[in-house]
C-alpha cells in the first residue's frame, strides 16, 4: 500500500511560519516530498502554509522556477528549525525556503517515525 499522508493540524499560527528566504535550499528529513505522483506542487506561499498545517513539518522548500524544477514543494523536519542545515544559497539557487517554530523535541506531539521515514 502507498505510505500514509502526513496528518494535518491547525495548531500552528501564521506567525510560526512567517519567514521566507529566497534563493535558499534547506535540508531536513522529508515529511512530504515534492516530486513524483504523490509530490506537492505549490508556490512558496502555499508551501509555507502547507507546512504550518502539516504535523511533523517545520521546514519547507519550494521551487517556483518551472524550467529548473517546476513548483515542487518539499515539507521537512529538523530538531531545531532555526538552525536547519543549508543545502544551497545564492542567486543560482531556484528555491525559496523557510522554517516553522513548531514540532520540535519537547513539543507535543512529536512527529511519528513513519512520517519522518516517508
N, C-alpha and C positions, 0 to 999 in steps of 0.2 A: 504493500500500500504506500501511497505518497506520504511524505512527512507531514506532520500536523503543522498548520499555520500558527504563528505566534498569537497568543491570547492578547486581547486589547484591554486597556484600562483607561478610565477617564480621570485618573488621579493626577496626571501631570498638568501643570498650568502652562500657558503660553510663555510666561517668563522663564520657566525652567529650560526651555529650548530656544532662547532668544538670539543666540549668536549664530552668524553665518560668516564663514571665512571663504572668500572667493579664491580660486586658483590654489586650492588646498585639497589634499587627499589624506585622510586619517585612517589608521589601522584599527583593528579590533576583531573579536570573534563574531562571525556572521550570525545574525539572528534571522534575517530575511535577505536573500540575495537579489540582485538587480539584473540578472541575466538568465535567459532560458525561459521555458514555458511558464514557470511559476514566478518569474522575476518581476519586481516592481519597476514600472516605467513612469516616473513622476518628476516634474521640475523641482528645483531646490526648495521653494516654499512649501510645496505639498509633501515633499520627502521629510522635511523637518517636522511638519505636523504629524505625519505618519509615525515617526519615531516617538514623538510625545505621547501618542495614543497606544503604542505597542509595548506590552510588558516585556522587559528584558532589554529594551533598546535604550542606549544612552549616547550613541554616536551615530551620525548619519552622513552619507556621502552621496551626492547627486551630480550627474553629468548632464549639462544642457547643450552640449555641442554635438548635434546629430551626426556630423561627419566623423568625429573622434570616437564617440561611444553612445550615441543616442541619448535617451533620457533615463539611463539606468539610475536606480535609487537603491542603495545598499544600507540596511539597518544593521548596526553592530553593537557590541557590548564590551566595555573595559571596566576594570576595577575602579579607576579614578578618571572620570570623564575629563576633568580639567587638564590632565596630562596625557591624553590619548596619543599614542605613537604617531609620528608624522611619516607618511609614505612618500609624499612629494609636495612641493610648494614652488610657486613662481608662475610667471606669465605663460609658460609652456604647459602647465597642468590644467586640463579642461574641467576639473572637478570643483564643486563647492562642498563644504563640509561644515559640521557643527557638532556641538555636544549638548546633552540634556542632563541637568543635575537631578538624576533620579536613578533608581535601580542600581544602587551602589552597595557594596558589602556593608552590612549594618542597617540597611533599609529593609522594609518589609513590603512586599515579598521579594525574594531574590529570584533571578531567572533560573528556570529549571535546566538540568543538564541537557535534556532533549533540545531546548531552544538554543543553547549555546553550541550544540553539535550539529544542528540542522543545516 
